[in-house]
Amino acid sequence: MNIHRTATLPLMLAALCVGSGCAQKPVETAVVPQGPTEHEAFVRARKNEVLQSLAICESGSWGPHSNRITGGRGTYHGRFQYTPRTYITMQQRRDGTVLTTQEAIEAAQDYEKAASLTEWVMFEQGETWHWPLCNRKLGLTAKVKEINAL
């Protein structure tokens, strides 16, 4: 009789465990954000190449600079040579932000901010005509179309 009880006990415990939900929960894993795909990285690199070549064409170099960059007797600012009015207009069209003239000049001098706005203007709006000489020299319109088709 003692043998019978020993054999039944594990069956009863198993039945209780299944009925009461004491089965093991699946192991939860942390969600790790994925980086850009190979294709996204390729497109990003192509866009950066176009932005860099435009900055070089417009101002002679690309990237941040410790000195203020101006052209056209102080009319144009930063690596992408924005007028304050153009920068203000583009920024407002992009996200509704209204900048003062001084804020627009400062933003145009900040390479990262100006490159981000320029990328939006060229690749999202398709407006390469803001840089007429460099557009023609670099073939920006064709490059933007090609990259946007990727």
C-alpha positions in Angstrom: 0.0 0.0 0.0 2.9 2.3 0.7 4.1 1.8 -2.9 0.8 2.8 -4.3 0.7 6.1 -2.5 4.3 6.9 -3.6 3.4 6.4 -7.3 0.2 8.4 -7.0 1.7 11.4 -5.3 3.8 12.6 -8.3 0.7 12.3 -10.6 -1.4 14.3 -8.2 1.2 17.0 -7.9 1.6 17.1 -11.7 -2.2 17.5 -12.1 -2.3 20.3 -9.5 0.6 22.1 -11.1 -1.0 21.9 -14.6 -4.4 23.0 -13.3 -3.0 25.9 -11.2 -0.7 27.2 -13.9 2.6 26.5 -12.3 4.1 25.5 -15.6 7.2 27.5 -16.3 6.7 30.7 -18.2 8.8 31.2 -21.3 12.0 33.1 -20.8 11.5 36.8 -21.6 14.2 38.3 -23.7 15.1 42.0 -23.9 14.2 43.7 -27.2 17.4 45.1 -28.6 16.9 47.9 -31.1 18.2 46.9 -34.5 20.7 49.1 -36.3 20.1 50.2 -39.9 20.0 47.5 -42.5 22.8 47.2 -45.0 20.6 48.9 -47.6 19.7 51.8 -45.2 23.4 52.3 -44.4 24.2 52.4 -48.1 21.5 55.0 -48.8 22.6 57.1 -45.8 26.3 57.0 -47.0 25.2 58.1 -50.5 23.2 61.0 -49.1 26.2 62.0 -46.9 28.4 62.0 -50.0 26.1 64.3 -51.8 25.8 66.7 -48.8 29.6 66.7 -48.4 30.1 67.5 -52.1 27.6 70.3 -52.0 29.2 71.8 -48.9 32.6 71.6 -50.5 31.2 73.2 -53.7 29.5 76.0 -51.8 32.1 76.8 -49.1 35.3 75.0 -49.9 35.0 72.3 -47.2 32.5 70.2 -45.2 31.9 69.5 -41.5 32.0 71.7 -38.5 34.4 74.7 -38.4 35.4 76.9 -35.5 35.3 80.1 -37.6 32.1 81.6 -39.0 31.7 80.8 -42.7 30.1 83.6 -44.8 29.9 84.3 -48.5 28.5 87.0 -50.8 29.8 89.8 -48.5 28.0 88.4 -45.5 24.8 87.5 -47.2 25.3 83.7 -47.1 26.1 81.6 -44.0 27.6 78.2 -43.2 28.8 75.4 -45.3 25.6 75.3 -47.4 25.5 79.1 -47.8 22.0 79.8 -46.6 20.6 83.3 -46.4 18.8 83.8 -43.1 15.4 84.3 -44.9 15.8 81.0 -46.8 16.9 79.1 -43.7 13.9 80.5 -41.7 11.5 79.6 -44.5 12.8 76.1 -45.0 12.8 75.4 -41.2 9.3 76.6 -40.9 8.1 74.5 -43.8 9.9 71.5 -42.4 8.5 71.4 -38.9 6.8 74.7 -38.1 9.6 76.2 -36.1 9.8 79.9 -36.4 13.4 81.2 -36.1 14.7 84.8 -35.7 17.3 86.0 -38.1 20.0 85.5 -35.6 18.8 82.0 -34.8 18.8 81.2 -38.5 22.3 82.4 -38.9 23.5 80.4 -35.9 21.7 77.3 -37.3 23.2 77.8 -40.7 26.7 77.9 -39.1 26.0 74.6 -37.3 27.0 72.0 -39.8 24.9 69.2 -38.4 21.7 71.4 -38.3 22.3 72.8 -41.7 23.1 69.4 -43.2 19.9 68.0 -41.7 17.9 70.8 -43.2 19.7 70.5 -46.5 19.0 66.8 -46.7 15.3 67.4 -46.1 15.2 70.2 -48.8 17.0 68.0 -51.4 15.8 64.5 -50.7 12.4 65.0 -49.2 11.3 68.1 -51.2 13.4 67.5 -54.3 14.6 71.2 -54.3 18.1 71.2 -55.6 17.6 74.5 -57.4 18.5 76.5 -54.2 22.2 75.9 -55.2 22.1 76.7 -58.9 25.8 76.6 -59.7 26.7 73.6 -57.6 23.5 71.8 -58.8 24.7 72.1 -62.3 28.3 71.4 -61.6 27.6 68.4 -59.4 24.5 67.1 -61.2 22.6 67.2 -57.9 19.1 66.7 -59.4 20.2 63.5 -61.1 22.0 62.2 -58.0 19.0 63.0 -55.7 16.6 61.2 -58.1 19.0 58.2 -58.2 19.3 58.0 -54.4 15.6 58.5 -53.8 14.9 55.6 -56.2 17.1 53.2 -54.1 
